[in-house]
Amino acid sequence: MPYTVNASGISKSFGSHLALDHVDLAIDAGSVFALLGPNGAGKTTMVRILATLVRPDRGTAVVAGHDLLADPVGVRRSISLTGQYAAIDDKLTGRENLEMMARLLHLPRRAAAARAAELLAAFDLADARDRRAGTYSGGMKRRLDLAITMIERPALVFLDEPTTGLDPRSREQVWGTVRDLADDGVTILLTTQYLDEADQLADAIALLDHGQVVARGTADELKSSIGTEVVRLQFGDADSYARALRCCEPVRADRRLRILEVASNGSAAQVREMLGHLEAAGAPALKVSTHRPSLDDVFLSLTGDTAPKELAR
Amino acid sequence: MSLAYAVSDAQVMVTRCTRRSLRDPEAFFTALMLPIVLMLLFVYVFGGALHTGVKYVDYVVPGLIVLCAGFGAGTTAVAVATDMSNGIVDRFRSMPIASSSILVGHIFASLARNLIATALVIGVGLGIGWRPVASPAAWLAAAGMIVLFILALSWLAARMNMLARSAEAANAFTFVLMFIPYVSTAFVPAATLPGPLRWVAEHQPFTPIIETMRGLWMGHTSTGAPTGHEAWIAVACCGVILAIAAAGGSWLFRHRTAA
């Protein structure tokens, strides 16, 4: 299958801070790829490099058939970037924003106006077309952002944290739009710190932590990489929690709620053995449940147990 | 990338920046009020106590044009800095457009804003008794001087965003430009200043620019130098400012694209 993005060995430092450390990335044409990671993992830097905004220190990449370093203009012709904050002009109206961007893509004036009107209708912004984008809600701004992206159907769309700061309803709308784009055959590189977002949208995921890819695969592959089931154990008091912590390797530990989560194959025998083991160690579990691992579990088991605050959504 | 596309990109950006200026009513209002208030302040409040050898309004008009241009350049620096912190600039830069067009838009809008302010200074001046003795050709030359000066200052201001990453830092630029004209021949002849200040006033770039306008409009400069002599120095100063803006800008651009 042809790749829309094929990057290898991408490294970038800012001063003494190594933001990206030999990152390889291959994105299938027509797929939705999620770059998942906590704040400061290097997601945005990777997007900025692939969108020709920042030059990598090392590494090469081919984006939509154009060499990133040799033919940046060719890359720019094939991509559309939406940044962490909606990339729109808040002093211009929705219509003016679209017409401006269409003109910058060198559509003739009349065609630009027609395309703007089409997109305003398609993205449910027709009623707000003559209001300044600054007065739009977060969800409307994102829709305008995505409408701009679709003026000329690009080969590759970068969505840098497209739903950060949106309410759940707007987030659902954005997800719907992303799925529509994907159905249209547009390749999408999405960055997110929300695991459910990657789970919902992405065909493939790379987990980025401290500038390195620490895991990659489909959501299911990543989940099964830490076992098919997660056993959740709650303890009655701090002492038994502490004793339990010493005798098993949890994927997640919550001292305050005295909860440990341990990977397992989900068989009754293994769970029975685990409970017996704990009991023998003087750490009887108060409550036991099992569940399928979520991307949260993968994320936490791979990036250490200090979850970024944002995960608590 | 063809020239036609570059011109079309620049046009789009000029429209964008002009719209943005018009939709910032506070800044726009301040920019329009400033020339009027300063003119009345200098002529009627300070002017009576200042002895420049001529009617004060006949002396001060070029100085006020420069002062307002300094303020206008500060507005430009802030506008560009604000814009650069906005996601839209990343989008522009990731599009196949002439990257210069973003700055061209700002510089053109700055030129337009400042020429309106200059026209106001001239209009109010004429209204309260300014009587230039210039021929149409001299008026044309003075207009040329103003356009060149404002262009140089706008370019420098637009490039300031490379140095000043925030709008607040860019605002400091206004502050500097608002004070440089005071130690020049803008408001009082250099001869009335104490030694070191007089030296600064006689050697700083705003003085020949002011004196060129003064010479063209009133027939004589306040320094006693011929207008033509001041004009050459003024044009050279503007050239140097433009060169600094262009060269310094692209140097900084190469070294600070990380943002």
Boltz contact constraints between the chains, C-beta under 6 A:
constraints:
  - contact:
      token1: [A, 14]
      token2: [B, 258]
      max_distance: 6.0
  - contact:
      token1: [A, 51]
      token2: [B, 94]
      max_distance: 6.0
  - contact:
      token1: [A, 53]
      token2: [B, 90]
      max_distance: 6.0
  - contact:
      token1: [A, 53]
      token2: [B, 93]
      max_distance: 6.0
  - contact:
      token1: [A, 73]
      token2: [B, 96]
      max_distance: 6.0
  - contact:
      token1: [A, 76]
      token2: [B, 94]
      max_distance: 6.0
  - contact:
      token1: [A, 76]
      token2: [B, 95]
      max_distance: 6.0
  - contact:
      token1: [A, 76]
      token2: [B, 96]
      max_distance: 6.0
  - contact:
      token1: [A, 77]
      token2: [B, 96]
      max_distance: 6.0
  - contact:
      token1: [A, 81]
      token2: [B, 91]
      max_distance: 6.0
  - contact:
      token1: [A, 81]
      token2: [B, 94]
      max_distance: 6.0
  - contact:
      token1: [A, 83]
      token2: [B, 87]
      max_distance: 6.0
  - contact:
      token1: [A, 83]
      token2: [B, 90]
      max_distance: 6.0
  - contact:
      token1: [A, 85]
      token2: [B, 87]
      max_distance: 6.0
  - contact:
      token1: [A, 87]
      token2: [B, 87]
      max_distance: 6.0
  - contact:
      token1: [A, 87]
      token2: [B, 88]
      max_distance: 6.0
  - contact:
      token1: [A, 87]
      token2: [B, 91]
      max_distance: 6.0
  - contact:
      token1: [A, 89]
      token2: [B, 88]
      max_distance: 6.0
  - contact:
      token1: [A, 91]
      token2: [B, 20]
      max_distance: 6.0
  - contact:
      token1: [A, 91]
      token2: [B, 23]
      max_distance: 6.0
  - contact:
      token1: [A, 100]
      token2: [B, 12]
      max_distance: 6.0
  - contact:
      token1: [A, 100]
      token2: [B, 16]
      max_distance: 6.0
  - contact:
      token1: [A, 103]
      token2: [B, 12]
      max_distance: 6.0
  - contact:
      token1: [A, 104]
      token2: [B, 12]
      max_distance: 6.0
  - contact:
      token1: [A, 104]
      token2: [B, 95]
      max_distance: 6.0
  - contact:
      token1: [A, 104]
      token2: [B, 97]
      max_distance: 6.0
  - contact:
      token1: [A, 106]
      token2: [B, 5]
      max_distance: 6.0
